[in-house]
Amino acid sequence: MKYELWAFPAEDEAVTDAYERLLPQTESPRKLSDVLENDLGDGSDYAAVFIPGGHGAMINMADDPMIGETVAWFLKNDRVMITLCHGPAALLAAKDDNGNSRFAGYSICAFPDALDSGANVDIGYLPGPMTWLLSERLRERGVTVVNNAMTGAVHRDRLVVTGDSPLAGNALGNLAVETLAEAAQGGRT
């Protein structure tokens, strides 16, 4: 796992303390298959899932059946899903028995396609165009992407909390906490 430390809110003592406390766990994460098999069932105490972004999310998350099953579990069980940047690629993996997206009808923020097909290639951040574009694919699957630019925007639709880029990190954290608190009090919307 790589952290984009340039976007890390080092001045936030609570975040820095949590980062230092949880770093050993992030350096040695559990296998998703173990979590799915052993922890996501009736009575699970998982309140939320965070799906980070980055261009790596575009490699295989959208087609991974285990990711799809995991994300579908959180949706079916009214748990909070938080995702950032290219992380919504994971939402594409959650399909019903007919192959339709379980997130059709939802609206989200995501990393803008215009950067992955233009500026990020032009400045050399990406070695070439992406093989597929996230927002385009989400729209094809019935998901509304509410942003076209990278502004640090966040968005909530029911229990799905999304942000457009690392610039949205702080606002996404605040919205996630608000959503988790509301869900814990039974105010699922």
N, C-alpha and C positions, 0 to 999 in steps of 0.2 A: 504494500500500500504506500502510496506517495501522497503527502499533504502539500497543498499549494500554500506554503507558509507566507508567501507575499500577501495573501488575503487573510491571514490569521490576525484576529483582534488582540494583539499582545497587550494592549492597555487594559483589557477587561480581565481583572484578577480572577473572577469566577471561572471564566473560560480557560485561562491559563492553568488554574488549579485542577480543573476537570481533565484537561488535556494531559497534564503530568500524571495524574492519578490513573487515568485509563490507558495511557500509552502502552504498558505491557500487554494489555488485552488486545489492543489493535495490532500489535506486532505479532501476535500469535492467535489469530481469530479461529473460532470454531468453524467446522464445515457446515455449509448450508444444509446439506443432506441430513446431518445429525440434528440440527435445529428443527427441520421440517418433520423428521421422523419422531423425535422425542419431546419436543417442546410446543409444537403448534397443534394442540388438540383441545378437547373440552377442558375448561378450567385453566387454560394457558394464561399466564400473567403478563404476556407481552402486550404492552399498551400501544406500541408504535413500531414502525420500521423506518429507518432512514436509508435512502438510496442515494449515494453520492453520485456526482456527475463526472465530467471529464470525458475526453474523446474515447477513452478505453471502454466506456459504457456502450459505445456503438459497435464494438467488435462482435459480441455474441449475446448480450443481455436480452435483446428483443426476441430471440428465438429459443431461449433456454427454458425447457419445460419445468425445471425445478424452480427457477425464478418465477415463472408464470404461476405455478402452484402456490408458492409462498405469497406472492402479491395477491392472488385470488383469495387466499385464506384471510389476509388482513381486511380485504374488501368485504367478504362474506360475514366476517365476525365484527364488523363495525369498529375497526381499529384504525388509528391514525397512520397515514402514510405521508412521509415527508421526502421530497426529492428536489434536487438542485441541478441546474445546468443541463447536461445530457442524460441525467439519471432517469427521466421519464421514458427512456428506451425500455426500461424494465416493465413498464405498464403495457407495452405492446405484447409481452409474453403471456399475459393473462387473457386467455380466450375461452369462450364457452364451447359446448360440444359441436357447434356448427362452425367454429373457427372465427366467430365474431369477437371483437374486443369487449371485454367486460367493462371497459371505461368509455365506451361509446356514450355520448351525451354529457360527459364531464368536460370542464374547461380547466386549463392549466397554463402555467408559464413554462417556457423551455428556452434553451439556448437558441438564438435565432439562426435560421438557415442561411440568411444573407451573409453572415460572417464565415460560415463553413464552406460556402460556395464562392466567396469573393475575397473579402479583406484578409481572412486568416491564410488563404493561399497566396495572395498577392504580397503579403509581408514576410512570407516564409515560415509562419508559425506552423502551418500544415505543409507537408511535402507535395500535396496535390489535392484535388477535390475529393471530398468524402464519397464513398461508394453509394451511400444513400443519405437522405436528409431527414433529420428527426421530426421537425414540425410537419413536413410534407407527409411523412408516413403516419404520424399521429392523426392528421386531418383525414387521410384516406381511411382510417379506421374509426372515424366518427368522433374524434376528440377535438374540441375547439382549443386552439392555441391563442391566447389573448394578447400576446406581445409579438412584435416584429423586430424589436431592437433590444440591445443589451443596456438596460438602465438601472439594474438592481431591483427590478419589479418582483413582487411576490403576489401570490393568488391562492385563495382557498375555495374549493368546491366540495361541500360536504366535509368529509374527513381527509381529503387529499390536499396537502399543502405543498406548493411548488414555488420555486424561485428561478429566475432566468440565468443566473451566472454566479460566480464567486462574489460579485458585487452585491448580491442579494443576501449574503450569508447572515449578517446581523438581523436584518428584518425578517428573514426566514426563521431564524431561531426564536425571535419574539413571537411571531405568528404561530409557530409550532407549540410553544409553551402555552399560549392562550388556547389553542385548539385542544391540547392535551388536558388542560385544567377543565375546560368545558366538558370534554368527553368523560372525564373522571367523575364529574358531578351529574352525569346522565343526560347532558344537553347535546346529544348527538344530532347534528343537522345535516 
